[in-house]
Amino acid sequence: MKYVYLLIAIVSEVIATSSLKASEGLTKLWPSVLVIAGYGSALYFLSITVKVMPVGISYALWSGIGIVLVTIAGIFLYKQVPDTPAIIGMILIMLGVLVINIFSKTKGLE
């Protein structure tokens, strides 16, 4: 279940972060509701995840995957296409997430 909770935290954070631009500084009601609810949900489910997974590993996965998903959302929602250095950086982030999950012995508190 720890990965299900982490996935919910990631999706919630992506929804919240992707809604920030549409909220126009939290002045638009419904996008602002998505921001507040999304971050609240993200932090709640991340807090459950860190009960059974090291905080550093949980946060690395949450933020790394979130960065890539928010970038993808930005492409479709706001036509913000990343340049080559940004794409290379995100590939490096994802490689780091893979290294943690494949090779790290601290990835979970079984």
N, C-alpha and C positions, 0 to 999 in steps of 0.2 A: 504493500500500500504506500510505502514511502515515495515511490516514483509516481504514483497516481497523484498524491498530494503535491509533489513538486511540479508535476505537469499542470495541475490546476493553478498553482501559484504563478507559473510562467505565463500561461494563457491570460490570467487575470492582469498581470503586469503589462503584457503586450497590449491588451485592450485599453488599459488606463493610459499608458504612455502614448499610444496611437491617437487617443482622444484629446490629448493635451492641446494640440494645434487647433482642433475644431472648437475647443472650449474658449478660445480667444482670451486667455488669461483668467479662466474660470468665470467669465461673464456670460456665457451661453449656458442655459439651464441643463439641457439633456446631455451634452458632451461633458459638462462638469459633473453630473451625476455618475456618468461612466468612469470618469477619472477617480472620483472619491470611492465609489463602490469597488472599482477594479483594484486600486491600491490597498484598500481595506482587506479585500479577499486575498490578494497576493500575499500580504504580510501575515494574515491569519494562517494560510496554508503553508507558507514558508516556516512559520513558527512551529507548526506541527511536524514538518519535515526535519527540522534540526533537533527534535527530540530523539530521533533514531538514526541520524546521519550527521557526520561532522559539519559544523557550521561553515567552515572554509570550502569544503567540497560542495555543499548545498548551494552556497552563494555563487561559487564559480559556475556551476551548471545553470543556475537561475539567471545570472547576469549574462553569461556567454550565449546561451540559447536565445535569451530575450533580445540581445543586441541584433542578432541575425533576423529574428522574426519581426522586430520593429522596423528594421531596414526594409524587409520585404513588404510590410504593410505600408511603409512610406512610399514605396514605388507605386503601389496600386492606388492608395488613397490620395496622395498628394503629388504624384509624378516626380518624386525626388529620387532620381537614379544615382546611385553611388558611382564614383569614379574608380579607376583601376587601383590606386593605393588603398582606398576604403575596402574594396573587395578583397585585396590581398590581406589586409588587416583582419577582416572577418574570417577569412580562411584560416589564418593563424590562430584566432580565438577558437574556432571549431576544432582545430587540431589539438589545441590544449585541452578542450573538453573531452575529446576522444582519448588522449593520453591518460587523463584522470580516470576515466571509466574503464579503460582496458588494462592499464598497468598499475594504478595506485592501489596499495593495500589498505589505504585509509578511506576508501570511497564509501564504506558503510560500516555501521556498528553491529553487524549481525548478532 
